[in-house]
Amino acid sequence: MFGLFGGGRWLDSVFRIGTIGIHLVVSTFVGLIIGYYLDKYLDTGPWLLLIFLLLGIAAGFKNLYSETKRVLSEKDKDKDQGGPDVGDDKPKT
Protein backbone atom coordinates (compact mmCIF):
# COMPACT_ATOMS: atom_id res chain seq x y z
CA MET A 1 0.00 0.00 0.00
CA PHE A 2 2.56 2.60 1.05
CA GLY A 3 5.70 0.83 -0.11
CA LEU A 4 6.83 0.24 3.44
CA PHE A 5 7.93 -2.98 5.08
CA GLY A 6 8.44 -5.29 2.14
CA GLY A 7 6.35 -3.67 -0.54
CA GLY A 8 3.46 -2.75 1.74
CA ARG A 9 2.19 -6.31 2.21
CA TRP A 10 2.94 -6.20 5.91
CA LEU A 11 1.09 -2.93 6.38
CA ASP A 12 -1.87 -4.17 4.33
CA SER A 13 -2.11 -7.22 6.60
CA VAL A 14 -2.06 -5.03 9.69
CA PHE A 15 -4.86 -2.87 8.30
CA ARG A 16 -6.96 -5.91 7.42
CA ILE A 17 -6.49 -7.44 10.85
CA GLY A 18 -7.40 -4.10 12.40
CA THR A 19 -10.74 -4.04 10.60
CA ILE A 20 -11.87 -7.38 12.03
CA GLY A 21 -13.16 -5.78 15.23
CA ILE A 22 -14.95 -3.13 13.23
CA HIS A 23 -16.66 -5.84 11.14
CA LEU A 24 -17.96 -7.56 14.27
CA VAL A 25 -19.33 -4.39 15.85
CA VAL A 26 -20.87 -2.90 12.70
CA SER A 27 -22.61 -6.08 11.58
CA THR A 28 -24.01 -6.60 15.09
CA PHE A 29 -25.39 -3.05 15.22
CA VAL A 30 -26.83 -3.28 11.72
CA GLY A 31 -28.72 -6.43 12.71
CA LEU A 32 -29.85 -4.77 15.94
CA ILE A 33 -31.13 -1.65 14.17
CA ILE A 34 -32.94 -3.61 11.45
CA GLY A 35 -34.60 -5.83 14.06
CA TYR A 36 -35.56 -2.87 16.23
CA TYR A 37 -37.25 -0.95 13.43
CA LEU A 38 -39.00 -4.05 12.07
CA ASP A 39 -40.33 -4.79 15.57
CA LYS A 40 -41.45 -1.20 15.92
CA TYR A 41 -43.13 -1.17 12.50
CA LEU A 42 -44.74 -4.63 12.70
CA ASP A 43 -45.37 -4.58 16.48
CA THR A 44 -43.93 -8.06 16.96
CA GLY A 45 -42.27 -7.53 20.32
CA PRO A 46 -38.64 -8.43 20.80
CA TRP A 47 -38.66 -11.38 18.39
CA LEU A 48 -37.41 -9.75 15.20
CA LEU A 49 -34.89 -7.75 17.20
CA LEU A 50 -33.47 -10.95 18.64
CA ILE A 51 -33.49 -12.76 15.30
CA PHE A 52 -31.74 -9.94 13.44
CA LEU A 53 -29.31 -9.41 16.32
CA LEU A 54 -28.28 -13.07 16.08
CA LEU A 55 -28.04 -12.78 12.28
CA GLY A 56 -25.83 -9.71 12.67
CA ILE A 57 -23.56 -11.52 15.12
CA ALA A 58 -23.36 -14.51 12.77
CA ALA A 59 -22.52 -12.23 9.84
CA GLY A 60 -19.79 -10.59 11.91
CA PHE A 61 -18.20 -13.92 12.72
CA LYS A 62 -18.48 -14.99 9.08
CA ASN A 63 -16.63 -11.81 8.09
CA LEU A 64 -14.05 -12.50 10.79
CA TYR A 65 -13.48 -16.01 9.44
CA SER A 66 -13.27 -14.86 5.81
CA GLU A 67 -10.87 -12.01 6.52
CA THR A 68 -8.64 -14.16 8.73
CA LYS A 69 -8.54 -16.88 6.09
CA ARG A 70 -7.63 -14.30 3.41
CA VAL A 71 -4.83 -12.78 5.50
CA LEU A 72 -3.38 -16.20 6.33
CA SER A 73 -3.51 -17.36 2.71
CA GLU A 74 -1.68 -14.22 1.60
CA LYS A 75 0.89 -14.80 4.33
CA ASP A 76 1.44 -18.38 3.12
CA LYS A 77 1.67 -17.20 -0.48
CA ASP A 78 4.28 -14.59 0.47
CA LYS A 79 6.20 -17.19 2.44
CA ASP A 80 6.23 -19.56 -0.55
CA GLN A 81 7.51 -16.76 -2.81
CA GLY A 82 10.26 -15.83 -0.36
CA GLY A 83 8.63 -12.55 0.64
CA PRO A 84 8.50 -11.06 4.13
CA ASP A 85 6.93 -13.29 6.76
CA VAL A 86 4.38 -11.27 8.68
CA GLY A 87 4.54 -12.05 12.37
CA ASP A 88 7.92 -13.73 12.25
CA ASP A 89 10.19 -11.93 14.72
CA LYS A 90 13.27 -14.06 14.03
CA PRO A 91 15.85 -12.53 11.70
CA LYS A 92 16.37 -14.44 8.48
CA THR A 93 19.81 -15.92 8.06
C-alpha positions in Angstrom: 0.0 0.0 0.0 2.6 2.6 1.0 5.7 0.8 -0.1 6.8 0.2 3.4 7.9 -3.0 5.1 8.4 -5.3 2.1 6.4 -3.7 -0.5 3.5 -2.7 1.7 2.2 -6.3 2.2 2.9 -6.2 5.9 1.1 -2.9 6.4 -1.9 -4.2 4.3 -2.1 -7.2 6.6 -2.1 -5.0 9.7 -4.9 -2.9 8.3 -7.0 -5.9 7.4 -6.5 -7.4 10.8 -7.4 -4.1 12.4 -10.7 -4.0 10.6 -11.9 -7.4 12.0 -13.2 -5.8 15.2 -15.0 -3.1 13.2 -16.7 -5.8 11.1 -18.0 -7.6 14.3 -19.3 -4.4 15.8 -20.9 -2.9 12.7 -22.6 -6.1 11.6 -24.0 -6.6 15.1 -25.4 -3.1 15.2 -26.8 -3.3 11.7 -28.7 -6.4 12.7 -29.9 -4.8 15.9 -31.1 -1.7 14.2 -32.9 -3.6 11.4 -34.6 -5.8 14.1 -35.6 -2.9 16.2 -37.3 -1.0 13.4 -39.0 -4.0 12.1 -40.3 -4.8 15.6 -41.5 -1.2 15.9 -43.1 -1.2 12.5 -44.7 -4.6 12.7 -45.4 -4.6 16.5 -43.9 -8.1 17.0 -42.3 -7.5 20.3 -38.6 -8.4 20.8 -38.7 -11.4 18.4 -37.4 -9.8 15.2 -34.9 -7.7 17.2 -33.5 -10.9 18.6 -33.5 -12.8 15.3 -31.7 -9.9 13.4 -29.3 -9.4 16.3 -28.3 -13.1 16.1 -28.0 -12.8 12.3 -25.8 -9.7 12.7 -23.6 -11.5 15.1 -23.4 -14.5 12.8 -22.5 -12.2 9.8 -19.8 -10.6 11.9 -18.2 -13.9 12.7 -18.5 -15.0 9.1 -16.6 -11.8 8.1 -14.0 -12.5 10.8 -13.5 -16.0 9.4 -13.3 -14.9 5.8 -10.9 -12.0 6.5 -8.6 -14.2 8.7 -8.5 -16.9 6.1 -7.6 -14.3 3.4 -4.8 -12.8 5.5 -3.4 -16.2 6.3 -3.5 -17.4 2.7 -1.7 -14.2 1.6 0.9 -14.8 4.3 1.4 -18.4 3.1 1.7 -17.2 -0.5 4.3 -14.6 0.5 6.2 -17.2 2.4 6.2 -19.6 -0.5 7.5 -16.8 -2.8 10.3 -15.8 -0.4 8.6 -12.6 0.6 8.5 -11.1 4.1 6.9 -13.3 6.8 4.4 -11.3 8.7 4.5 -12.0 12.4 7.9 -13.7 12.3 10.2 -11.9 14.7 13.3 -14.1 14.0 15.8 -12.5 11.7 16.4 -14.4 8.5 19.8 -15.9 8.1 
